[in-house]
Amino acid sequence: MATMTKSKLGSKKSKSVSKRWVYFFGNGKAEGNAKMKQLLGGKGANLAEMTNLGIPVPAGFTITTEACAEFYNRGKKWPVGLDAQVEANLKKLETTMGLKFGSRDNPLLVSVRSGAAASMPGMMDTVLNLGLNSDVVQGLIIKTENERFAWDAYRRFIQMFGDVVMEVPREHFEHVLDKKKQQLGVKNDVDLNANDLKDVVRQYKKIYQDHTSEEFPSDPMVQLSKTIDAVFNSWNNPRANKYRELNDIRGLLGTAVNVQTMVFGNMGDTSGTGVCFSRNPSTGVNHFYGEFLMNAQGEDVVAGIRTPQPLDELKKVMPEIYQQLCKIREKLENHYCDMQDMEFTIQQGKLYLLQTRNGKRTAHAAVKIAVDMVKEKMISKDKAILRIAPNDLNQLLHPTFDPKEKKQAIAKGLPASPGAATGKVVFNADDAESWAKNGEKVILVRIETSPEDIGGMHAAQGILTARGGMTSHAAVVARGMGKCCVAGCEGVHIDYNKKEFTAGNTMVREGDYISLNGSTGEVYLGQVKTIDAQFSGDFSILMKWADSVRKLNIRTNADTPLDSQIARKFGAEGIGLCRTEHMFFEGDRIVAMREMILADNKEQREKALAKLLPIQRDDFEKIFTAMNGLPVTIRLLDPPLHEFVPHEAANQEEMAKAMNVPVELIRRKVASLHEFNPMLGHRGCRLGVTYPEMYNMQSRAIIEAACNMKRKGIKVYPEIMIPLVGTLKEFSLLKSQMLQVIEKVFQEKKTKVDYKIGTMIEIPRAALVAGRIAEEAEFFSFGTNDLTQMTFGYSRDDAGVFLKDYIEQGILEKDPFTTVDQEGVGALIRMGITEGRKTRKDLKVGICGEHGGDPASVEFCHSVGMNYVSCSPFRVPIARLAAAQAVLKRKA
Amino acid sequence: MATMTKSKLGSKKSKSVSKRWVYFFGNGKAEGNAKMKQLLGGKGANLAEMTNLGIPVPAGFTITTEACAEFYNRGKKWPVGLDAQVEANLKKLETTMGLKFGSRDNPLLVSVRSGAAASMPGMMDTVLNLGLNSDVVQGLIIKTENERFAWDAYRRFIQMFGDVVMEVPREHFEHVLDKKKQQLGVKNDVDLNANDLKDVVRQYKKIYQDHTSEEFPSDPMVQLSKTIDAVFNSWNNPRANKYRELNDIRGLLGTAVNVQTMVFGNMGDTSGTGVCFSRNPSTGVNHFYGEFLMNAQGEDVVAGIRTPQPLDELKKVMPEIYQQLCKIREKLENHYCDMQDMEFTIQQGKLYLLQTRNGKRTAHAAVKIAVDMVKEKMISKDKAILRIAPNDLNQLLHPTFDPKEKKQAIAKGLPASPGAATGKVVFNADDAESWAKNGEKVILVRIETSPEDIGGMHAAQGILTARGGMTSHAAVVARGMGKCCVAGCEGVHIDYNKKEFTAGNTMVREGDYISLNGSTGEVYLGQVKTIDAQFSGDFSILMKWADSVRKLNIRTNADTPLDSQIARKFGAEGIGLCRTEHMFFEGDRIVAMREMILADNKEQREKALAKLLPIQRDDFEKIFTAMNGLPVTIRLLDPPLHEFVPHEAANQEEMAKAMNVPVELIRRKVASLHEFNPMLGHRGCRLGVTYPEMYNMQSRAIIEAACNMKRKGIKVYPEIMIPLVGTLKEFSLLKSQMLQVIEKVFQEKKTKVDYKIGTMIEIPRAALVAGRIAEEAEFFSFGTNDLTQMTFGYSRDDAGVFLKDYIEQGILEKDPFTTVDQEGVGALIRMGITEGRKTRKDLKVGICGEHGGDPASVEFCHSVGMNYVSCSPFRVPIARLAAAQAVLKRKA
């Protein structure tokens, strides 16, 4: 009576009486369609769409997401009118199917599934076989003539309802089943007969009652309404909330509820169940692919007790069904214009489709399918470009583990550089080099790496570090080399002295095999077989399409002629960042560099630098040659000097001997170079200001190399980049010194080359005063690694400790060292570009931080009007694709 | 003929023929006045003004700064018409004085002096006695009947002309004079007779010829024009350019040139010379003060051969001249409304004023004079406020060295905390404490200080560090304590083992006396007598006037009840920054803190924190009591945890024993806390996110203390400040946790207090997203130390190495850790305030970095609309005055 009065009063809510909460599908006609995902959820919309396409789908109805929203508006009460609409649709369903809900004769059983507009695996599970009770189960026995089947269905229903709807801990049910099997001395569920299962049902009901303090509901209407309640409630459970937060799913009304007639694949030899893909999801080949099992339910396939048969076999077993399925495959693929992942059930010779969705696929398959579908005129080139997740290309560019291999994970770190690697553990760079020379494949394991380790990193198959983030030295260098790296693996405790590490309870010694998955961060014990990178013609076609669409140029970060060549093969259109410091470590170079550092005065420094000049010039000549015709941006010396001197006593003594100076001198120099925060210390252009002779030598080496190569007919476009600039005066002072050097070289060489002098924008202040700096700088390259570090105040080498918490607690949506923080760092970038171009209209702007290879960041760079992005060689194809997608997304 | 043609052609330049380049003064009438500083320079304008006031000034004329500018426009040629105007004015001068330039009879001699609109000690010196040659000197002998005088004048002229105009190295002239005295076996110049000097003149001329390859010019017109050229040229010499760059002197046309009749104080017993001040420049007492010497020149006073007499004596010696001088004193002070510093010469019974300017004075005198002049109705209160340079108040607030003491400087560091201190050297904090307990005065000498040294810093008279900048730990803490500190003294090399340090060639051992001048950065060997701080009633009056004008509130940075009391005495209107970490070091506290750090899980941490709770609460209760009625902003724990654990092996063993745990555990923990860049590491609110129990304990301690004190009748206004926030989510997460704690305390205590929760804006990103953060934060306090570090990318502990270069080379105008960088950091501050107040109109905004006590920064804070600045207790009066000046300057 009370509710009657309320609704009669005509409150705002009572008006919704007339609102439609439920959409029916069945018998070739559905009230919804695929476009109604927001209202019906993904699953509901696709079921409706298939129904409308004339595909056999078990009839059912979908309760809308609006109903879920209204449920919350009303303090967890059903929307007015929902109960009537559910009842009406249930009636319609009974009529359509010729079955009756809750009836012993011809009983209608239903499944209930949640389904939001976005895929949300964190939400409620499915409840199957709803509608059973001790009465109905008898009807089912009669109808199916299969007592065991009926009791098993009942048993499963109680378990699912108890677990999913009433939150009775699942282990209690499992315990009963295990005990039963133990008593009978059998191993598998299938070994239980009807009587056994009947007893299980009895025990299940008791467990249910013990935990819920009520009897298991025998009224199917109560079962249904409680389950719908549970689905609604699941929308706001902590798991689902967390999932939405983490995946940035916003603006959804709620979940839909799908109530659908049960069909059974385990009703005998003319029944079966299967999963199929409209094309091969591993290879992309346009061949109908899948697996099926006769007289089985979906669960049985998963349980792995019987091996499913390949779909082709169905042609022999049930040729008509197979033909019907082939037609459905064609219809659905043509309809959705994408490879479909379908579930089907055959119930006593009749085929039902239970689900269709765009299928997951390997990167290799994704590329092939996209290119094929363009050839088949099914989709446009633009669509093909948009279909590939750029990061998935990593699978094509790096080795991967053979998916058939078994793996024993012992730790997990950050996926710092993609790929798969396997080898024997060594604990220092020298060992890595000497073992590799002897033909061993090794994995270099370090607490952290430093520039001195580069040789060993080169020699190793992969690198594992215990400390450091996604942009630590190990990570950055490994990505540059295209080498697999797992970084910041905190679970690994390394003892250099004993040459061993522990991970949990596992002890790994020098020479033991481990394997790394740089794409997931996983570390495995032992050898795991890898598969080499596989390119294809389709990949090149797709890349060409992307190139024709994108506006951004893609450059690469490369410090060596070899890297330059690799990057060029991957499509790099220039070097955006050539780090000169890596050139100071090999062989004699480090000796001359150290002489310079130890020097007391300018003359001594110049003498040491004179030794480095020809070496650097030679490097640049080779790089210019590799990049013939393309611009090469060279960053002058950036890291603090302490990175070039040894910190351990033994190495210091070695250095003293090599340089013929007292070790005390070296100790004192190293001590004087110590900094509390080297990141914010004496580095970058600050070194150039204190020791002008250093940058002068580098400018000379660059321009001499350029002049020499020009004479050889090579087209050179050197761009000299001053790092760490924060004020206009810093830049103009250094630039004017360089101009003098450059003019002098031109006179000496009696030739000239075009060149530019520009700067990194990596200090927040530089972005704030970009308008001033652009008065003198001819290009900007945003160094987003350092810019992110300083804008957030996060040291990339130290932030690992709290960044994980930050992302888990949702304080940060993404690791800002992986994807540009558009709100904060992005504000500085926008400011820098706007103000810079106000001063200098044609200012060339790019990015050379690690973000240059991150698809989301590439999209951002496009949106703010940069001219290019620069990334490590192996990410060039990813950036090319992402840049094209950025254009297409903004068009849409 | 050629020039005639040019000027007749009527080119742009020839039009300036009619322009006036020269202004005459003499005989009670001048063509210029004091307002024409830009055109006539400071000196020229004041000479004109005095002339117009009827004060006896030797006649002369001033060549304008425009003439200097035109000189450069014309490629270092005199402006058209200047020669004619100089000639005409010279004629006028001859007529006025009844003398003749270059004539043997009654010769006119002149002085030539540069003089720009701004005082520029880096420019050209003076040339005196110009107009002498071998002929004129004879006339001078006849006229003065003093042969020695005449030859001495000639000698001085050649030396000055040679040195200043022709750049003949001064030492050559000095060498001749020295040799002469050696030959004669005399000591002083005055012991040379006329003949000796005549010979010196001969030798000087030869030196001149050797160095310039021309004869010493005998034509007085040539002497004059060369000297004027030299003055013009001196405007652009490197010294002058550097000086202008460093002192930010811009927009000046050039220098003026003052040509003035020579008068001589050494023409016999009715001649003399002196310097006087219209009030006492040391004490400010309104008493005519000065010194004079009869029969002497200015140089003689400086040479210190004869002791000058106090001005009062002149009353007896030449009572009429004294009376005349008294009248001039009164006239000039009334005219300029400021204390005057005057130079006078009496030539044969006639008084001449050669200069007047506002006199330099001690801070003590400045305050007294300003207050007295208001009482005398000479100036307004506003003027009085503007007259005192805020930083000069340091002299009043800290001890100073007795100016009479002789000092031997051995090194110079940064003037990190003002004041003067003397004591015995100790090399660690423990020694400082124990020696002080035994009654010794000590200076604590450290490579750098850390929080563990606080006790020793307290016990010491002053602190000297070899490393670290103006905002290093030592500097910040010392300023907070009002204790003298010289930091970053790189010339000092410390050997802790030997307990000694070297500075240049000086070796200083433990127990040796040194003295520090924290206001200049100088380090002296031995004991130097100090004078205590001296307050006065006038100081209080001035401060009250300032308070009535200023809009900014002045708060203080104080961590202890004692600091709070001192600051309140100095006029602090609240605490803007109470750093809670300093509360964790004393006695038992550090033990509990370390227990917390060693804890493996939340329970253990909470147990350790429970021990800290009552201690913190007690601290806060005392601080609330000290600041009864005023707001107290408490910053939650900020520094990284490694600051609380010992890093040296011995201390780690001690800790292990004290805590009864294996030392290995401590070593491992300390190692795990190591960070590459602690500045950008796990600190501030990042600790609060990882260990919520820590901030919860602190919030509880604050609110419990507030409730307890409220019950005792004390008015409490706690403001809880979350440090290092960079994102809104960080802040809102922590705030919501705190709100729960606070509500719980209110329930337990059955009372409530008003409180605010706000944040530091010290991460660049926080300023960029301030609009979002203000959704939740009730106040902003700009932490400009860290904001400057991150905006520039300068670690304050490491930047010393290059900051000095940067300032010397003019890349930075000022140390950005001393004065807010308005262009870069300032842009973030403006952005933060604007965006913050867009979201929250009544957002309270302040600053709590070290900049809060820097006058230029205080002015900036006023200009951007902050509500308050907070600074160390001893800078509160400075900030009060600066805040008032900020208002008055913007009014003007």
Contacts between the chains, C-beta under 8 A, distances in Angstrom:
chain1	res1	chain2	res2	distance
A	675	B	795	6.8
A	675	B	797	7.7
A	675	B	798	4.3
A	676	B	678	6.9
A	676	B	679	7.2
A	676	B	795	5.9
A	676	B	797	4.2
A	676	B	798	5.7
A	677	B	677	4.4
A	677	B	678	6.7
A	677	B	679	4.3
A	677	B	680	6.9
A	677	B	795	3.7
A	677	B	797	6.8
A	677	B	798	6.1
A	678	B	676	6.9
A	678	B	677	6.7
A	678	B	798	7.5
A	679	B	676	7.2
A	679	B	677	4.3
A	679	B	679	7.8
A	679	B	680	6.2
A	679	B	793	7.8
A	679	B	795	7.5
A	680	B	677	6.9
A	680	B	679	6.2
A	680	B	680	7.5
A	680	B	789	6.2
A	680	B	790	7.7
A	680	B	793	5.3
A	680	B	794	5.7
A	680	B	795	3.6
A	680	B	798	6.7
A	680	B	799	7.6
A	681	B	795	5.4
A	681	B	798	4.1
A	681	B	799	7.4
A	681	B	801	7.8
A	682	B	798	6.5
A	682	B	799	8.0
A	682	B	801	5.1
A	682	B	802	5.3
A	686	B	802	4.7
A	686	B	806	8.0
A	689	B	802	6.7
A	689	B	805	6.0
A	689	B	806	6.8
A	689	B	809	6.9
A	689	B	811	6.8
A	690	B	801	7.7
A	690	B	802	5.7
A	690	B	805	5.6
A	724	B	793	6.6
A	726	B	792	5.3
A	726	B	793	6.3
A	726	B	824	7.3
A	727	B	811	6.1
A	727	B	812	7.0
A	727	B	824	7.7
A	729	B	810	6.8
A	729	B	811	4.5
A	729	B	812	7.7
A	730	B	806	7.9
A	730	B	811	5.4
A	733	B	809	6.8
A	733	B	811	6.4
A	762	B	793	7.9
A	763	B	791	7.5
A	763	B	792	6.5
A	763	B	793	4.4
A	764	B	764	4.3
A	764	B	790	6.5
A	764	B	791	4.8
A	764	B	793	7.6
A	764	B	824	7.8
A	764	B	828	7.6
A	765	B	791	4.8
A	765	B	792	5.4
A	765	B	793	7.5
A	765	B	821	7.6
A	765	B	824	3.8
A	765	B	825	7.4
A	768	B	791	7.3
A	768	B	823	7.6
A	768	B	824	4.9
A	768	B	827	4.7
A	768	B	828	6.7
A	769	B	823	5.8
A	769	B	824	5.6
A	769	B	827	7.6
A	772	B	823	7.9
A	786	B	793	7.3
A	789	B	680	6.2
A	790	B	680	7.7
A	790	B	764	6.5
A	790	B	790	4.9
A	790	B	791	7.6
A	790	B	793	5.3
A	791	B	763	7.6
A	791	B	764	4.8
A	791	B	765	4.8
A	791	B	768	7.3
A	791	B	790	7.6
A	792	B	726	5.3
A	792	B	763	6.5
A	792	B	765	5.4
A	793	B	679	7.8
A	793	B	680	5.2
A	793	B	724	6.6
A	793	B	726	6.3
A	793	B	762	7.9
A	793	B	763	4.4
A	793	B	764	7.6
A	793	B	765	7.5
A	793	B	786	7.3
A	793	B	790	5.3
A	794	B	680	5.7
A	795	B	675	6.8
A	795	B	676	5.9
A	795	B	677	3.7
A	795	B	679	7.5
A	795	B	680	3.6
A	795	B	681	5.4
A	797	B	675	7.7
A	797	B	676	4.2
A	797	B	677	6.8
A	798	B	675	4.3
A	798	B	676	5.7
A	798	B	677	6.1
A	798	B	678	7.6
A	798	B	680	6.7
A	798	B	681	4.1
A	798	B	682	6.5
A	799	B	680	7.7
A	799	B	681	7.4
A	799	B	682	8.0
A	801	B	681	7.9
A	801	B	682	5.1
A	801	B	690	7.7
A	802	B	682	5.4
A	802	B	686	4.7
A	802	B	689	6.7
A	802	B	690	5.6
A	805	B	689	6.0
A	805	B	690	5.6
A	806	B	686	8.0
A	806	B	689	6.8
A	806	B	730	8.0
A	809	B	689	6.8
A	809	B	733	6.8
A	810	B	729	6.8
A	811	B	689	6.8
A	811	B	727	6.1
A	811	B	729	4.5
A	811	B	730	5.4
A	811	B	733	6.4
A	812	B	727	7.0
A	812	B	729	7.7
A	821	B	765	7.6
A	823	B	768	7.6
A	823	B	769	5.8
A	823	B	772	7.9
A	824	B	726	7.3
A	824	B	727	7.7
A	824	B	764	7.8
A	824	B	765	3.8
A	824	B	768	4.9
A	824	B	769	5.7
A	825	B	765	7.4
A	827	B	768	4.7
A	827	B	769	7.6
A	828	B	764	7.5
A	828	B	768	6.7
